Amino acid sequence: MGKRRFRFNWGVFLYVVYLLAGISGLVLLMGTVNIKSSEQACTEMRILIEGEDAFVEQKDVQQLMESAYGQLVGRTLVSLPIHQIEKDLKQIPYVSHAKVSMDMNGLLSIRIQQRKAVLRVVDSLGAGFYVDEQRLKMPLTSRYIPKVSLANGHIMESLGQPLDTLSSVLVNDLFAIASFIKDNPIWEKQIVQLYVNEQSDIELIPRSGDYRIIFGSGKDLQEKFEKLMIYYQGVVPKMGIEAYSVVNLKYKDQLVCLQNRDLPKEPLHVEMQDTLKLLVDSNKQALDTLIKLDNNILDIQ
C-alpha cells in the first residue's frame, strides 16, 4: 500500500496571511489614530445646555472651566482631564448630567443636562429651596425663577446642603401634591400656591376666590382632587363661588364645606358613597341633589 501524499492548501494559507496582515494593519491604523487624536489640539469649545429651565448659562460653564483649568483652546486632548471636568460640572447643584468629548477636528463639546424643578419651598424662617424631579434640593437663585408650585407657611425643613434628599414627611407630601398639579393642566391653572397652616394641614390656594381649600396630607391625592372637581362642577354653579369660606377635602370619603359668614347658608356636608348625596339647607328648605362621578364627568340629577 503506497504512502498518501500530503497536499499543501495554498488557498487557505494565503487567506490566513491576508487576514493577519489586515488585522495588523488595522491595529497599526488605530494606534496611529489614537496617537493623532491624543495629540490633536482643542480648536474650539462648544457648550450645549439642555432642559427647559435656565438655571445654568453658557458663560457660567466657560468661567468655571477657565478658572479651574485655564485656557482650554490650544491644549491637546491628552492634557485635558476629561473625566475630572465632568465630575466638576456635576457638582453644580442645577446639573444632573455632564458629558465632555473632543472630536478629530479639535472641537471640545460640553453637553449639560439641567435638573427640572417641581416645587419651590419657603420655610418658616423665610429661606427656601427648589425640589427637582428626584426629590433633591437645589438652592434658590435670583437669576432665574421657574414656573413651579410655591409652598410656604409652617415648614421646618431647610435646604441643608445642595442636593440633599427630602427628609420630612410634610415636604414629601408637598412634593407629591405639586407633582400631581404639574401633570394636570386644569389644576396647574387653578392652584397657584400650597400653604401649611398651624395644624400642619396643607391648604391649596386657588387663583381666584376668597376661600380656603384644606387638603390635609398628601394621601389619597386622586380622591381629594376628584372631590374638589365635584365642588367646582356641582356646588359652585348652584351656590356660587363665595357661598363657602372653607372647602375641606382631608376627611376620607367626605367633602365638607363651611358657610361664608356673610351669607345666610348652612354648612355643606357630602358623603362619598356609590352616589354622592349633597345636603344643602338654603332658606330653611332642604334640597337633595344626587351627584354622580362617572369617568370624571359630573352628572347632576
N, C-alpha and C positions, 0 to 999 in steps of 0.2 A: 504494500500500500504506500503510495507516494506522499511526500510531505505536502501539506496545504500551504500555499504561498500567501503571505500577508500583503494586502494591497493598501498602501497609504492613501487616505482620503484627503486629497489636497483641497477640495472644496470646503470641507469643514474646517481645516486648518486655516485657510485664508479668511474664512468668516470670523473665527475666533481672533485672529490677528487684527483684522479691521475693527472688530468690536472693542478690543482692548485699547487700540490706538484711539478710537473715538472717545472712549471713557477718559483716557489720559488727557486728550486734548480738551475735553470739557472741563476736567478738573483744573488744568492749567489756565483755561479761559476764565473760570470762576475765580481762581486765585488772583488773576490779573485784574478782574473787575472789582474784586473786594479791595485790592490794594489801591486801585484807582479811586474807588468810592471813598475809602478812608482818607485819601489824600485830597479829595475834592473840597475846595474851599466854599464856604457859605457865601452866596452872591446876593441873597435876598431873604428877608424874614417875612412870612405872611401869617397873620393871626386871624383865625376864624372862631367866632364865639357863637355857639348855638343855644337856642332856648328862647322862650317868649319874654322872659324878664330881662331887665337891663342892669343887673347888679354890677357886672364887670364890663369894663370898656377896654378897647384895644390898647389905649395909651397906658392903662394900669398894668397890663401884662408886659408891655415893652419896657416900662420903667422898672418893673420887678426884675426882668431878665438882665437889664443893663446894670442895675445896682448889685445884683448877686454874681453876675458872670462877666460883666464888662461888655465891650462891643462884640457881638456875635458874628456880624457880617465880616468876612475875611478869614475867619477861623476854619480849620479843617474839621471834618466830621469826627475824626479820632480824638480831637482835642475838646469836643463838646460832650459834657456829661449828660447825655440824653435822659437816662433814667432818673437822675437826680433832679433835672429840670421838671420832669413830670411829677415827681414827689412834691417839689416845692409848689407847683401850681395847685396841686390837690390840697395844700394847706390853706388856700384861700377859702374861707367858710362858704362862699357862694358857688364854688366849683365842685361838681360831682364827678367829673371825669376829665382827664387831660391826656392828649396823645401828641408826641413830638417826633418828627421824622424829617429826613432830608433826601431829596432825590438826586439823580445823576447829574442834574444841571446846577446843583448847589442851592436849590430852593428849600429853605428851612420852614416847615409847616408846623404851626402850633394850633391844634384844634381843642377847643374847650367846650364842655357841656355844662351849662349852669343848672343850679338847683332851682326847683319850682316851688315858690311859696304858696301855701294853702291858707295860712292863718297868721294874723298879727295879734300878739298878746301884749297888753299893757298891764303890768302887775299893780298891786295896791300901793306901791311906792312911786308909781309914775314911770318907772323904767319899762323896758319891753324887749321883745324879740320876735322874729318870724319863725314859723314852723314849716318845714318842707314836706314833700310827699312821703318821705321815710321817717317822719316824726323826729327829725333832727332840728336843733335850734340854730338860728342864724342871727347875728346882731343886726340891729336897725341901722339904716344909713339914710342920711339926708339927701343923698344924690338921687335916689330912686325909691318911689313908693308904689309897690304893686297893688293892683285892684283885687284885694282879698278881704275876707271877713275880718272884722275887728272885734276882739274880745277884751273887755275891761271889767273893773269892779273889784270885788274881794278875791283877788287871785294872789296867792302867796308865792307860787313858784316863780323863780327869776331865771335869767339867762344862764348863770353859771359860766361854763366855758363854751365857746362856739363849737357847734356840732355835738353837744351833749344830747342825749335822748330825753324825752319827756319823762318826768319822774312821778307826777301826781295823777291820781285818777281824774281829778277835775279838768286839768288841761288836756288829758287824753280824750275826755268827753267833749270838750270844746272842739278839739281837732276832728272828732268823728262827725259832729254836727256841721262844722264848716265844710268838710269834705262832701257831705250829703247835699248841702246847699249849692256847692260849686258844681256838682254833677246834675243839678236840676235847674234849668233856666228860669222856671217860674219862681222858685224860691230865691234864686240868685238876684232877681229883680225886686222881690218883695221884702226880703230880710236884709237889713243893712248893717246890723250890729248884734253882738252877743254880750249880755251883761250878767255878771254873777252877783246876786243880791246877798244880803247879810245872812240868810239861811243857807247859803251855798247852792241855791237853786239857780239854774241857768235860765235867763229870760231872752226872748227874741225881740229885737227892736224892729218894728215894721217901717217901711219907707214913708207911709202916710198914716194918719190916725193917732189919736191920743189915748192909747190903751196899752196894757201890759200883756204879753204872752208868756206865761210861765211854762217853761219846757221841762224843768226838773233836771234829771240826769241825762246822760247820753244813751240810756237804754231804750229799747223799743222805738227806734227812730222812725221806721216806716209807719207804724201805727199812729204815732203822735202827729206826723205830718199829714196823714190821712184825716185825722180829727180836725186839724187846722184847716184843711181844704173843705171839710164839711161845714165848718164855721163860716168860711168865706162864701161858699156857694149856697148854703142852706139857711144860715141865720142872718147874715148881713143883708141880703135882699129883702127880707121880711121885717127885720127890726132896725136896720140902719147901722152904719159903722160906729156910731157914737153911743149905741144903746148900752154897751157893757164896757166897764173900765178894766176888767181883768178877764183874760181867756186862759183858763188853766188846763194844760194838757198832761200834767205829771201823773195823774191817777190812772191806773190800769183800767181799760175798758170804759172810761168815763171822760166826758167833756163838760167842764164846769165853768160857767161864766158868771161873774158878779156884775150887778147892775151899776150903771153910772148914776151917782147920787143926784145929779142934776135932772135926771129923767125918772118919771114915775113907773118903773118896771121892776119886777121881782127877779131874783136870781134865776139863772137858766141852768138846768141840770139835764145832761143827756147820758143815758145808759147805752153802752156799746154792746148790743146783742146781735142776733141774726138780722133783726131790723132795728134801726135806731129810733127810739121814741123821744121826741123833743117836747118837753112840757114847758109852756110859757104862760105865765099869768099876766095878761095885759088888760088893764082896766077892769080887773076883778072877774074877767071871763076866761075860763080855761080853754086853751087852744091846743089840740092834739095834732101833731104832724109826724107822719112816718117818713123817715129819710132812709133810703137805701143807697149803699155804695156798691155799684156793680161795675167792675173794670174801670175804676177811677172816674165813673160818670155818676154824678149825683142826680137822683130821681126823687122828686118831692111829690107825694100823693095826697 
